Amino acid sequence: MDKLSERPHSVSSLAAPLGITLTAVVQHLQVLEESGLVHTEKVGRVRTCRLETAGFAALEEWIRDRRPPWERRLDRLGELLAETGEGE
């Protein structure tokens, strides 16, 4: 994702440094596209990807809504560990 934050990239340029198959990269990108985080476009034989900022806004809202309950749970876990002496 860091690479895509700079500018759009071809799938092959994203796959090159990863050490996994092009097919695996395409599958991962499909998941990101379905979740609205990435947009891909095929021109000729080249598929180019770019970040979809609207998807990140939705993700940020989802995280923001779920953060307080998880913080309370983690605070309680810390308290329990401190009580049992395992948090030291």
Secondary structure, DSSP 8 states (H G I E B T S, - for coil): -HHHHHS-EEHHHHHGGGTS-HHHHHHHHHHHHHTTSEEEEEETTEEEEEE-HHHHHHHHHHHHHHHHHHHHHHHHHHHHHHHHTTT-
